[in-house]
């Protein structure tokens, strides 16, 4: 799931859109805060830049 979030984030999807897609595809309830935290972790990774 992290890869899916990374892909959406890198392509500029909003936190709300990522949340909606994760819930629809994975059936998991996630919050915008969780997505934001995942995005912050991606920002720290040298290969993941917007």
C-alpha positions in Angstrom: 0.0 0.0 0.0 2.9 2.3 0.7 3.9 2.1 -3.0 0.4 3.0 -4.1 0.4 6.0 -1.7 3.8 7.1 -3.0 2.7 6.9 -6.6 -0.4 9.0 -6.0 1.5 11.5 -3.9 4.3 11.9 -6.5 1.7 12.5 -9.2 0.2 15.3 -7.1 -2.9 13.7 -5.8 -4.4 15.6 -2.8 -4.5 14.0 0.6 -8.3 13.7 0.3 -8.1 12.0 -3.0 -5.4 9.5 -1.8 -7.6 8.8 1.3 -10.6 8.1 -1.0 -8.7 5.8 -3.3 -7.1 3.8 -0.5 -10.5 3.3 1.1 -12.1 2.3 -2.2 -9.4 0.0 -3.5 -8.1 -1.5 -0.2 -11.3 -1.3 1.9 -9.2 0.3 4.6 -10.4 3.4 6.5 -7.5 5.8 6.7 -7.4 9.4 7.8 -6.0 12.4 6.1 -3.5 12.6 9.0 -2.3 9.1 8.2 -1.8 10.0 4.6 0.0 13.2 5.5 2.3 11.3 7.8 3.1 8.8 5.0 3.7 11.7 2.6 6.1 13.3 5.1 8.1 10.1 5.3 8.2 10.0 1.5 9.5 13.5 1.5 12.5 12.4 3.5 13.4 9.6 1.1 16.0 10.7 -1.4 14.3 9.0 -4.4 10.8 10.4 -3.8 10.6 14.0 -4.8 7.6 15.8 -6.2 
